[in-house]
Amino acid sequence: MKILCTCSQGENRSVTFAHILRYVKGFDVMTLGLETNTPETQEMMFHWADVIIVPEDLLLVLIPDEYRSKVKLYDIGEDVYPRPFNRELYRKVKAALDADHVA
């Protein structure tokens, strides 16, 4: 399964999701900043992905309608976590993935 982990900047929440999905669960994963990557890059990544993970409901408006069926929302809230690899963020992301059994 190809999983695209998104967040606003593509630097914290998406990276944490990607780390767990790649190194703990063994999936093919990439990250994307919904407010920082070009529309062309976003289109390519949305098309590539089987699943698009979004960490905050406010970011859903940045996913084109044609890709909404691929979206899994894990509403862990806005990015308020100090970097890098904040333990609280890691715990929240892992709990959300484990509870849903996305992967």
C-alpha positions as CSV (number, residue, x, y, z in Angstrom):
1,M,0.0,0.0,0.0
2,K,1.3,3.5,-0.9
3,I,0.5,6.0,1.8
4,L,0.8,9.8,1.5
5,C,1.1,11.6,4.8
6,T,0.2,15.3,4.6
7,C,0.2,18.3,6.9
8,S,0.4,22.0,6.4
9,Q,4.2,22.3,6.0
10,G,5.2,18.6,5.5
11,E,7.8,18.8,8.3
12,N,6.3,17.5,11.6
13,R,3.0,15.7,11.7
14,S,3.3,14.1,8.3
15,V,6.9,13.1,9.1
16,T,5.8,11.4,12.3
17,F,3.0,9.5,10.6
18,A,5.4,8.5,7.8
19,H,8.1,7.3,10.3
20,I,5.6,5.0,12.1
21,L,4.0,3.7,8.9
22,R,7.4,3.1,7.2
23,Y,9.6,1.8,10.0
24,V,7.1,0.2,12.4
25,K,4.5,-1.0,9.9
26,G,6.6,-1.4,6.7
27,F,4.6,0.6,4.2
28,D,5.7,2.6,1.1
29,V,5.3,6.2,2.4
30,M,5.9,9.7,1.3
31,T,5.2,13.1,2.9
32,L,3.7,16.3,1.5
33,G,3.2,19.9,2.7
34,L,-0.3,21.0,1.6
35,E,0.7,24.7,1.9
36,T,4.3,24.4,0.7
37,N,4.4,22.0,-2.3
38,T,3.5,23.1,-5.8
39,P,0.1,22.1,-7.3
40,E,2.0,19.9,-9.8
41,T,3.8,18.0,-7.0
42,Q,0.6,17.7,-5.1
43,E,-1.3,16.3,-8.1
44,M,1.5,13.8,-8.7
45,M,1.5,12.6,-5.1
46,F,-2.3,12.5,-4.8
47,H,-2.4,10.3,-7.9
48,W,0.4,8.0,-6.6
49,A,-1.2,7.4,-3.2
50,D,-3.6,4.6,-2.3
51,V,-4.3,6.4,1.0
52,I,-3.9,10.1,1.9
53,I,-3.5,10.8,5.6
54,V,-4.6,14.2,6.8
55,P,-3.9,15.2,10.4
56,E,-6.3,18.0,10.9
57,D,-9.9,18.6,9.6
58,L,-9.1,22.2,8.5
59,L,-6.7,20.8,5.9
60,L,-9.3,18.7,4.1
61,V,-10.3,21.7,2.0
62,L,-6.8,21.5,0.4
63,I,-7.4,18.0,-1.0
64,P,-9.1,18.1,-4.4
65,D,-12.5,16.5,-4.6
66,E,-11.3,13.8,-7.0
67,Y,-9.0,12.4,-4.3
68,R,-11.3,12.7,-1.3
69,S,-12.2,9.0,-1.5
70,K,-8.5,8.2,-0.6
71,V,-8.4,10.4,2.5
72,K,-8.2,9.1,6.1
73,L,-8.5,11.9,8.6
74,Y,-6.7,11.4,11.9
75,D,-7.6,14.7,13.6
76,I,-4.7,15.1,16.0
77,G,-5.0,18.9,15.8
78,E,-2.8,21.7,14.7
79,D,1.0,21.6,14.7
80,V,1.9,22.8,18.2
81,Y,4.6,20.2,18.8
82,P,8.2,21.1,19.3
83,R,10.6,19.4,16.8
84,P,12.2,17.0,16.1
85,F,10.2,13.8,16.9
86,N,8.1,15.1,19.8
87,R,7.2,12.3,22.1
88,E,3.6,13.5,22.7
89,L,3.1,13.8,18.9
90,Y,4.5,10.3,18.4
91,R,2.3,8.9,21.0
92,K,-0.8,10.5,19.5
93,V,0.0,9.4,16.0
94,K,0.8,5.8,17.0
95,A,-2.4,5.5,19.1
96,A,-4.5,6.9,16.2
97,L,-3.0,4.4,13.8
98,D,-3.3,1.5,16.1
99,A,-6.9,2.3,17.0
100,D,-7.9,2.5,13.4
101,H,-5.8,-0.4,12.0
102,V,-5.1,1.7,8.9
103,A,-2.1,-0.4,8.3
